[in-house]
Amino acid sequence: MVKITLDVDGMACGMCEAHVNDAVRKSFAVKKVSSSHCKGKTEIIADEPIDDDDLKKAVEETGYKVLGIHTEPFEKKGITFFRK
């Protein structure tokens, strides 16, 4: 799994976040996507890396500007219970 973080310019409200999230969901098979207009970021969790150019194109077609893309490995963190 990978975590992809986009720096997105132009998001001003919750509806802008929804537009970006919907564009990502419609274009790619992702586990999770969330955006923050306050931080100017969109975070995506996916099983496989997504081509940067394809991702940028999908977001920019909604009217927002992608300033940067960072991909890193992602490990799901969960609560582990140990029995004695």
DSSP file (Angstrom, degrees, kcal/mol; ACC not computed):
  #  RESIDUE AA STRUCTURE BP1 BP2  ACC     N-H-->O    O-->H-N    N-H-->O    O-->H-N    TCO  KAPPA ALPHA  PHI   PSI    X-CA   Y-CA   Z-CA
    1    1 A M              0   0    0      0, 0.0    73,-2.3     0, 0.0     2,-0.3   0.000 360.0 360.0 360.0 152.4    0.0    0.0    0.0
    2    2 A V  E     -AB  46  73A   0     44,-3.0    44,-2.2    71,-0.3     2,-0.5  -0.944 360.0-143.3-131.2 152.7    1.1    3.6   -0.6
    3    3 A K  E     -AB  45  72A   0     69,-3.1    69,-2.2    -2,-0.3     2,-0.5  -0.977  19.1-166.5-112.8 124.2    0.2    7.0    0.8
    4    4 A I  E     -AB  44  71A   0     40,-2.9    40,-2.7    -2,-0.5     2,-0.5  -0.953   0.4-164.6-114.7 125.4    0.2    9.8   -1.8
    5    5 A T  E     -AB  43  70A   0     65,-3.1    65,-2.5    -2,-0.5     2,-0.4  -0.943   3.9-165.0-113.4 125.8    0.1   13.4   -0.7
    6    6 A L  E     -AB  42  69A   0     36,-3.1    36,-2.0    -2,-0.5     2,-0.7  -0.893  16.7-142.7-108.0 136.8   -0.8   16.1   -3.1
    7    7 A D  E     -AB  41  68A   0     61,-2.6    60,-3.4    -2,-0.4    61,-1.0  -0.902  30.6-170.8 -92.2 116.0   -0.2   19.8   -2.5
    8    8 A V  E     - B   0  66A   0     32,-2.6     2,-0.4    -2,-0.7     3,-0.3  -0.938  11.4-158.7-119.5 128.0   -3.3   21.4   -4.1
    9    9 A D  E    S+ B   0  65A   0     56,-3.5    56,-2.4    -2,-0.5     3,-0.1  -0.838  70.1  38.4-103.3 139.5   -3.9   25.1   -4.7
   10   10 A G        +     0   0    0     -2,-0.4     2,-0.4     1,-0.4    -1,-0.2   0.274  69.0 131.3 111.3 -10.4   -7.3   26.6   -5.1
   11   11 A M        +     0   0    0     -3,-0.3    -1,-0.4     1,-0.1     3,-0.1  -0.634  20.1 164.5 -75.7 128.2   -9.4   24.7   -2.6
   12   12 A A        +     0   0    0     -2,-0.4     2,-0.3     1,-0.2    -1,-0.1   0.520  55.9   6.8-121.4 -10.8  -11.4   27.3   -0.5
   13   13 A C  S  > S-     0   0    0      1,-0.1     4,-1.7    24,-0.0     3,-0.2  -0.917  85.5 -79.8-159.1-179.4  -14.1   25.3    1.2
   14   14 A G  H  > S+     0   0    0     -2,-0.3     4,-2.0     1,-0.2     5,-0.1   0.823 123.7  57.2 -63.1 -32.7  -15.5   21.9    2.0
   15   15 A M  H  > S+     0   0    0      2,-0.2     4,-2.2     1,-0.2    -1,-0.2   0.880 104.0  52.9 -67.6 -37.0  -17.2   21.7   -1.4
   16   16 A C  H  > S+     0   0    0      2,-0.2     4,-2.1     1,-0.2    -2,-0.2   0.923 107.9  51.4 -61.3 -43.7  -13.8   22.2   -3.1
   17   17 A E  H  X S+     0   0    0     -4,-1.7     4,-2.7     1,-0.2    -2,-0.2   0.914 109.0  51.0 -58.3 -43.3  -12.5   19.3   -1.0
   18   18 A A  H  X S+     0   0    0     -4,-2.0     4,-2.8     1,-0.2    -1,-0.2   0.881 107.1  53.6 -63.5 -39.1  -15.4   17.1   -2.2
   19   19 A H  H  X S+     0   0    0     -4,-2.2     4,-2.1     2,-0.2    -1,-0.2   0.931 112.2  43.9 -61.0 -45.9  -14.7   18.0   -5.8
   20   20 A V  H  X S+     0   0    0     -4,-2.1     4,-2.1     2,-0.2    -2,-0.2   0.936 114.6  49.3 -65.5 -46.4  -11.1   16.9   -5.6
   21   21 A N  H  X S+     0   0    0     -4,-2.7     4,-2.6     1,-0.2    -2,-0.2   0.917 111.8  48.8 -59.3 -45.0  -12.0   13.7   -3.6
   22   22 A D  H  X S+     0   0    0     -4,-2.8     4,-2.5     1,-0.2    -1,-0.2   0.894 108.9  53.0 -63.1 -40.5  -14.7   12.8   -6.2
   23   23 A A  H  X S+     0   0    0     -4,-2.1     4,-1.3    -5,-0.2    -1,-0.2   0.899 111.9  45.6 -62.2 -40.5  -12.3   13.3   -9.1
   24   24 A V  H  X S+     0   0    0     -4,-2.1     4,-2.1     2,-0.2     3,-0.2   0.937 113.6  48.7 -68.1 -46.8   -9.8   11.0   -7.5
   25   25 A R  H  < S+     0   0    0     -4,-2.6    -2,-0.2     1,-0.2    -1,-0.2   0.881 112.5  48.4 -61.4 -39.3  -12.4    8.3   -6.6
   26   26 A K  H  < S+     0   0    0     -4,-2.5    -1,-0.2    -5,-0.2    -2,-0.2   0.795 118.1  40.0 -71.5 -28.3  -13.9    8.4  -10.1
   27   27 A S  H  < S+     0   0    0     -4,-1.3     2,-0.3    -3,-0.2    -2,-0.2   0.729 119.1  30.7 -94.8 -24.6  -10.5    8.1  -11.9
   28   28 A F  S  < S-     0   0    0     -4,-2.1     2,-1.0    -5,-0.1    -1,-0.1  -0.948  75.4-112.1-139.9 153.9   -8.6    5.6   -9.7
   29   29 A A        +     0   0    0     -2,-0.3    18,-0.4    -3,-0.1     2,-0.3  -0.764  53.1 165.2 -84.3 103.8   -9.2    2.6   -7.4
   30   30 A V        -     0   0    0     -2,-1.0    16,-0.2    -5,-0.2     3,-0.1  -0.877  42.3-146.4-122.3 153.9   -8.3    4.0   -4.0
   31   31 A K  S    S-     0   0    0     14,-2.7     2,-0.3     1,-0.3    15,-0.2   0.870  85.2  -4.6 -80.2 -41.1   -8.8    2.8   -0.5
   32   32 A K  E     -C   45   0A   0     13,-1.7    13,-2.8     2,-0.0     2,-0.3  -0.994  57.0-175.3-154.7 144.9   -9.3    6.3    1.0
   33   33 A V  E     +C   44   0A   0     -2,-0.3     2,-0.3    11,-0.2    11,-0.2  -0.979  10.1 169.3-143.5 134.4   -9.0    9.9   -0.1
   34   34 A S  E     -C   43   0A   0      9,-2.3     9,-3.2    -2,-0.3     2,-0.3  -0.997  11.5-162.0-145.3 142.7   -9.3   13.0    2.1
   35   35 A S  E     -C   42   0A   0     -2,-0.3     2,-0.4     7,-0.3     7,-0.2  -0.891   6.6-159.7-124.3 153.5   -8.6   16.7    1.4
   36   36 A S  E  >> -C   41   0A   0      5,-2.9     4,-1.7    -2,-0.3     5,-1.6  -0.962   6.1-168.6-132.7 115.7   -8.1   19.7    3.5
   37   37 A H  T  45S+     0   0    0     -2,-0.4   -27,-0.1     2,-0.2    -1,-0.1   0.818  91.9  57.6 -71.2 -28.1   -8.6   23.2    2.1
   38   38 A C  T  45S+     0   0    0      1,-0.2    -1,-0.2     3,-0.1    -2,-0.0   0.905 117.0  32.2 -66.0 -41.6   -7.0   24.7    5.2
   39   39 A K  T  45S-     0   0    0      2,-0.2    -2,-0.2   -32,-0.0    -1,-0.2   0.659 102.6-130.1 -88.3 -18.2   -3.8   22.7    4.7
   40   40 A G  T  <5 +     0   0    0     -4,-1.7   -32,-2.6     1,-0.3     2,-0.3   0.857  66.3 124.2  69.4  35.3   -4.0   22.7    0.8
   41   41 A K  E   < -AC   7  36A   0     -5,-1.6    -5,-2.9   -34,-0.2     2,-0.4  -0.942  47.6-163.1-132.3 149.8   -3.4   18.9    0.8
   42   42 A T  E     -AC   6  35A   0    -36,-2.0   -36,-3.1    -2,-0.3     2,-0.5  -1.000  13.7-159.4-126.8 129.8   -5.1   15.8   -0.4
   43   43 A E  E     -AC   5  34A   0     -9,-3.2    -9,-2.3    -2,-0.4     2,-0.4  -0.937   7.9-171.5-113.7 132.2   -4.1   12.4    1.0
   44   44 A I  E     -AC   4  33A   0    -40,-2.7   -40,-2.9    -2,-0.5     2,-0.5  -0.969  11.2-161.0-124.0 134.8   -4.7    9.2   -0.9
   45   45 A I  E     +AC   3  32A   0    -13,-2.8   -14,-2.7    -2,-0.4   -13,-1.7  -0.977  26.2 163.0-112.1 125.4   -4.3    5.6    0.3
   46   46 A A  E     -A    2   0A   0    -44,-2.2   -44,-3.0    -2,-0.5   -16,-0.1  -0.958  47.5-125.6-141.0 157.4   -4.1    3.1   -2.5
   47   47 A D  S    S+     0   0    0    -18,-0.4    -1,-0.1    -2,-0.3   -17,-0.1   0.878  98.5  24.7 -67.7 -38.1   -3.0   -0.5   -3.0
   48   48 A E  S    S-     0   0    0    -19,-0.3   -46,-0.1   -47,-0.1    -1,-0.1  -0.887  95.7 -90.7-126.8 154.6   -0.6    0.5   -5.8
   49   49 A P        -     0   0    0      0, 0.0     2,-0.4     0, 0.0    -2,-0.1  -0.285  38.7-137.4 -59.6 151.3    1.2    3.7   -6.8
   50   50 A I        -     0   0    0     -4,-0.0     2,-0.1   -22,-0.0   -22,-0.0  -0.929  27.4-100.3-112.9 137.0   -0.7    6.0   -9.2
   51   51 A D     >  -     0   0    0     -2,-0.4     4,-2.4     1,-0.1     5,-0.2  -0.342  27.8-138.3 -57.7 127.8    1.0    7.7  -12.1
   52   52 A D  H  > S+     0   0    0      1,-0.2     4,-2.8     2,-0.2     5,-0.2   0.895 101.0  50.1 -57.3 -44.3    1.8   11.3  -11.1
   53   53 A D  H  > S+     0   0    0      1,-0.2     4,-2.3     2,-0.2    -1,-0.2   0.899 111.7  47.7 -64.4 -40.6    0.8   12.7  -14.5
   54   54 A D  H  > S+     0   0    0      2,-0.2     4,-2.2     1,-0.2    -1,-0.2   0.898 113.8  47.7 -65.7 -40.7   -2.5   10.9  -14.5
   55   55 A L  H  X S+     0   0    0     -4,-2.4     4,-2.1     2,-0.2     5,-0.2   0.928 112.2  48.8 -65.6 -45.9   -3.3   12.0  -10.9
   56   56 A K  H  X S+     0   0    0     -4,-2.8     4,-2.8    -5,-0.2     5,-0.2   0.912 111.3  50.6 -60.5 -43.4   -2.3   15.6  -11.7
   57   57 A K  H  X S+     0   0    0     -4,-2.3     4,-1.7    -5,-0.2    -1,-0.2   0.918 108.7  51.1 -61.8 -45.1   -4.5   15.6  -14.8
   58   58 A A  H  < S+     0   0    0     -4,-2.2     4,-0.3     1,-0.2    -1,-0.2   0.900 115.9  41.1 -60.9 -42.5   -7.6   14.2  -12.9
   59   59 A V  H ><>S+     0   0    0     -4,-2.1     3,-1.6     1,-0.2     5,-1.0   0.920 113.5  51.7 -73.1 -43.8   -7.3   16.8  -10.2
   60   60 A E  H ><5S+     0   0    0     -4,-2.8     3,-1.4     1,-0.3    -1,-0.2   0.748  97.5  67.4 -69.3 -22.0   -6.5   19.8  -12.5
   61   61 A E  T 3<5S+     0   0    0     -4,-1.7    -1,-0.3     1,-0.3    -2,-0.2   0.699  95.2  58.6 -67.5 -17.5   -9.5   18.9  -14.7
   62   62 A T  T < 5S-     0   0    0     -3,-1.6    -1,-0.3    -4,-0.3    -2,-0.2   0.494 127.8 -98.7 -88.4  -4.2  -11.7   20.0  -11.7
   63   63 A G  T < 5S+     0   0    0     -3,-1.4     2,-0.3     1,-0.4    -3,-0.2   0.522  85.8 115.3 103.6   6.9  -10.1   23.4  -11.8
   64   64 A Y      < -     0   0    0     -5,-1.0     2,-0.5   -48,-0.0    -1,-0.4  -0.743  60.8-123.5-108.7 159.1   -7.5   23.1   -9.0
   65   65 A K  E     -B    9   0A   0    -56,-2.4   -56,-3.5    -2,-0.3     2,-0.7  -0.886  11.8-145.5-107.8 126.0   -3.7   23.3   -9.4
   66   66 A V  E     +B    8   0A   0     -2,-0.5   -58,-0.2   -58,-0.2     3,-0.1  -0.808  18.5 177.9 -89.1 118.0   -1.4   20.4   -8.2
   67   67 A L  E     -     0   0A   0    -60,-3.4     2,-0.3    -2,-0.7   -59,-0.2   0.686  63.3  -5.6 -93.7 -21.9    1.8   22.0   -6.9
   68   68 A G  E     -B    7   0A   0    -61,-1.0   -61,-2.6     2,-0.0     2,-0.4  -0.971  52.2-150.1-170.1 154.8    3.5   18.7   -5.8
   69   69 A I  E     -B    6   0A   0     -2,-0.3     2,-0.4   -63,-0.2   -63,-0.2  -0.998  12.5-176.2-135.5 129.5    3.1   15.0   -5.3
   70   70 A H  E     -B    5   0A   0    -65,-2.5   -65,-3.1    -2,-0.4     2,-0.4  -0.992   4.5-168.0-129.3 126.9    4.8   12.8   -2.7
   71   71 A T  E     +B    4   0A   0     -2,-0.4   -67,-0.2   -67,-0.2    -2,-0.0  -0.936  13.5 163.4-116.1 136.2    4.4    9.0   -2.6
   72   72 A E  E     -B    3   0A   0    -69,-2.2   -69,-3.1    -2,-0.4    -2,-0.0  -0.974  44.0 -86.9-144.6 156.9    5.6    6.9    0.4
   73   73 A P  E     -B    2   0A   0      0, 0.0     2,-0.4     0, 0.0   -71,-0.3  -0.321  42.7-152.1 -61.6 148.4    4.9    3.3    1.6
   74   74 A F        -     0   0    0    -73,-2.3     2,-0.5   -28,-0.1   -29,-0.0  -0.990  13.1-171.4-129.4 129.8    1.9    3.0    3.9
   75   75 A E        -     0   0    0     -2,-0.4     2,-0.2   -72,-0.0   -73,-0.0  -0.983  30.1-120.5-118.8 125.7    1.4    0.5    6.6
   76   76 A K        -     0   0    0     -2,-0.5     2,-0.5     1,-0.1    -2,-0.0  -0.441  26.5-145.5 -64.3 127.6   -2.0    0.3    8.2
   77   77 A K        +     0   0    0     -2,-0.2     2,-0.3     2,-0.0    -1,-0.1  -0.825  28.9 161.6 -97.6 133.5   -1.7    1.0   11.9
   78   78 A G        -     0   0    0     -2,-0.5     2,-0.5     0, 0.0     0, 0.0  -0.868  44.5 -85.0-141.1 174.4   -4.1   -0.8   14.2
   79   79 A I        -     0   0    0     -2,-0.3     2,-0.5     2,-0.0    -2,-0.0  -0.730  39.6-155.7 -85.5 128.7   -4.5   -1.8   17.8
   80   80 A T        -     0   0    0     -2,-0.5     2,-0.5     2,-0.0    -1,-0.0  -0.917   3.1-157.1-107.9 128.4   -2.7   -5.0   18.6
   81   81 A F        -     0   0    0     -2,-0.5     2,-0.4     2,-0.0    -2,-0.0  -0.889   4.0-158.8-106.3 132.8   -3.9   -7.1   21.6
   82   82 A F        -     0   0    0     -2,-0.5     2,-0.4     2,-0.0    -2,-0.0  -0.907   4.2-153.0-110.7 136.4   -1.5   -9.4   23.3
   83   83 A R              0   0    0     -2,-0.4    -2,-0.0     1,-0.1     0, 0.0  -0.844 360.0 360.0-107.0 145.7   -2.8  -12.3   25.4
   84   84 A K              0   0    0     -2,-0.4    -1,-0.1     0, 0.0    -2,-0.0   0.420 360.0 360.0 -94.2 360.0   -0.8  -13.8   28.3
